[in-house]
């Protein structure tokens, strides 16, 4: 679940395309974002003729570093942003984008808390530097932007760490700062990202997760439709937040929007539009690829889905940056589910057994439970399919020993009574 500011994110022919053939695009304007594809992009905002602020002066290096982050060239990005920090020690630019590097390292392995303190320390440094600049000039738009972003980043991680009160405090601070920045710089389209995140999740999260309602009592009400519009503006026109806004749109299409629509297929098509463009621009990003594969899976575009997840599995086998056990686990699960649909029981079994092994090696969590119980049920189906009833019964009983998820235990009980049949 991505709340950030709210409590602080192919080819139409169906031809299979190998992801390794996609070329990376770097530098300013790297991501040709549009939502959806048939909507023409507005003319890109012209770059300043001469530097007006430190942010303008370092824009070229910043954009190069951002591209490195999204291609998971995280060591390279660290070098770029560290150089900016040394050159401009009184500016929040360096520590803010170094925190962004840490955020993506954390995203790749959310169960690992070893980088949390450094991430928080860098963001604390951003806030202190911004406060110093704001004491000299309360209307410093860049300082307001970075300060609001720092609170948003921090709040987002606190949500993942179940620190709801602290996350809510960061969300309140972030919203206040972003609204002030909007008054100072009304044409700053990057601010649409923070406002869009707030509006969307403030409206939808209490509906999806009722236990969050007490944390939202002292927050302004959100607006789902306005949030979508603001995120779309940031994804099309944002200066530094374009990719993050597009990724946030992809996430909410998968995790929220299908509950607020009567046409899920349309939602999945929008998710596909986002993830195709993300992967085209950043073909080495395992998280973007995983979302692309899910979009193809939801739309029944099997050949393209298999091409995506085969690439993820191959890169995970080579231990490429970002292609973690979780990325392989997800890929194997969807490949196994697809093999079941294609009538290939043995291939499905191999993928799902590997997926289960990877899941069991992960720290105990509700997510691990949910992946385990779903995979065990499918493996039980395969055992029935292959005529191994004792193994099927053992797998169904293992499902009953875990915490229920999405009525999976009811299905297991039914299969214990009547074997699965294709």
C-alpha positions, 0 to 999 in steps of 0.5 A, spaced: 500 500 500 502 506 497 500 512 501 506 517 501 503 524 502 496 521 504 499 519 511 506 522 510 504 510 490 507 492 447 505 491 441 498 491 440 498 485 435 500 481 441 507 479 438 512 477 443 518 481 444 524 480 448 525 485 453 533 485 452 532 488 445 529 494 448 534 500 449 535 504 455 533 512 454 537 516 459 537 524 460 532 529 461 525 527 458 527 519 458 520 517 459 515 518 454 509 518 458 502 519 456 496 516 459 493 513 456 497 512 449 491 515 445 491 521 449 496 526 445 502 529 450 502 536 451 508 540 449 514 539 454 515 545 458 521 549 456 527 548 460 530 555 463 535 559 458 540 560 464 540 557 471 535 561 476 536 556 482 541 550 484 536 546 482 536 549 475 544 549 475 544 541 476 538 539 472 542 535 467 546 531 473 540 530 477 536 527 470 542 523 469 542 520 476 534 519 476 535 515 470 540 511 473 536 510 479 530 507 475 534 503 471 537 500 478 544 503 477 544 505 484 551 505 485 552 510 479 546 514 482 549 514 488 556 517 485 552 522 481 548 525 487 554 524 492 558 529 487 552 534 487 552 534 495 559 535 495 559 541 490 553 544 494 553 542 501 548 547 503 543 545 498 537 539 499 538 537 492 544 531 494 541 528 500 534 528 497 536 524 491 541 520 495 535 518 499 531 516 493 537 511 492 536 508 498 528 508 497 529 504 491 534 499 495 529 498 500 523 497 495 527 491 492 527 488 499 522 491 504 523 486 509 530 488 510 531 494 515 538 495 515 538 501 510 532 505 514 536 509 519 541 512 513 534 513 509 531 517 515 538 521 516 538 523 509 531 526 509 532 529 516 538 533 513 534 535 507 529 538 512 534 542 516 537 544 509 530 546 507 528 550 514 535 554 513 533 556 506 526 558 508 528 562 514 532 566 509 526 566 504 519 563 506 517 563 499 523 559 496 519 554 492 525 549 491 526 548 499 518 547 499 518 542 494 524 538 497 521 539 504 514 536 502 518 530 498 522 529 504 516 528 509 512 524 504 518 519 503 519 518 510 511 517 511 511 512 506 516 508 509 513 508 516 507 506 513 511 499 510 513 499 517 506 499 520 508 506 524 501 509 523 501 515 528 508 517 525 506 516 518 500 520 519 504 526 522 509 526 516 503 526 512 500 532 515 506 536 515 507 534 507 500 536 505 501 543 509 508 544 505 506 542 498 500 546 499 504 552 501 509 550 495 503 550 490 501 557 492 508 560 491 509 556 484 502 554 481 505 552 475 510 546 478 507 540 475 511 536 480 507 538 486 501 535 482 504 528 484 504 529 492 497 532 491 494 527 487 497 521 492 494 525 497 487 526 494 487 519 491 489 515 497 485 519 502 479 518 499 480 510 497 484 508 503 479 508 509 474 504 504 479 499 502 482 499 509 477 501 515 482 500 520 486 507 517 479 511 518 482 513 525 488 516 522 484 520 517 480 524 522 484 530 522 486 530 515 482 534 509 477 529 505 480 526 499 477 526 492 479 520 488 477 523 481 481 529 482 487 525 485 487 521 478 487 527 474 493 530 478 497 524 478 496 524 470 498 531 470 505 529 474 506 523 469 505 527 463 508 534 465 512 533 471 520 535 471 522 530 476 516 526 478 514 524 472 516 516 473 514 516 480 507 519 478 507 514 472 509 508 477 504 510 482 498 510 477 500 503 475 500 501 482 493 504 484 490 501 478 492 494 480 491 495 488 485 500 488 481 502 481 479 495 480 474 495 486 472 502 484 470 500 477 465 496 473 470 495 467 476 491 470 479 490 463 479 498 462 483 498 468 488 493 466 489 496 460 491 503 463 495 499 467 498 496 461 499 503 458 503 505 464 507 499 465 509 498 458 512 505 457 516 504 464 519 498 461 520 501 455 524 507 458 527 503 464 528 496 461 533 493 467 528 495 472 525 488 475 519 492 479 517 495 473 517 488 469 513 485 474 508 490 474 508 489 466 507 481 467 501 482 471 498 487 466 499 482 461 496 476 465 490 480 467 489 481 460 490 474 458 496 476 453 499 470 455 505 470 450 507 477 452 506 475 459 511 469 458 516 473 455 516 478 460 517 473 466 522 468 462 526 474 462 525 476 470 527 469 471 533 469 467 536 475 470 534 473 477 538 466 475 544 471 473 543 475 480 542 481 476 541 488 480 534 488 482 532 481 480 531 478 487 528 472 490 521 476 490 522 478 483 523 470 481 518 468 486 512 472 483 515 470 476 515 463 477 508 463 480 505 467 474 508 462 469 506 456 473 498 459 473 499 460 466 502 453 464 496 450 468 491 454 463 495 451 457 495 444 460 502 443 461 502 440 468 509 438 469 511 445 467 506 448 472 509 444 477 516 446 476 514 453 476 510 453 482 514 448 487 520 453 485 515 459 487 513 456 494 521 454 495 523 462 495 516 464 499 518 459 504 525 462 505 522 469 506 521 472 513 514 470 516 509 475 514 502 476 512 504 476 505 508 470 505 502 466 508 498 469 502 503 467 497 504 460 500 497 458 501 495 460 494 501 456 491 499 450 495 492 450 493 495 450 486 500 445 487 494 440 490 490 441 484 496 439 479 497 433 484 490 431 483 491 432 475 497 428 475 493 422 479 497 423 485 491 423 490 495 422 497 500 428 495 494 432 493 490 431 500 497 433 504 497 439 500 490 441 501 491 439 509 497 444 509 493 450 506 488 448 512 494 449 517 495 456 515 491 463 516 486 463 511 486 468 505 481 470 500 477 463 502 482 459 500 481 454 505 474 453 503 476 451 496 481 446 500 476 443 504 472 442 497 478 439 494 478 434 500 471 432 498 472 432 491 478 431 487 480 437 482 478 435 475 480 439 469 
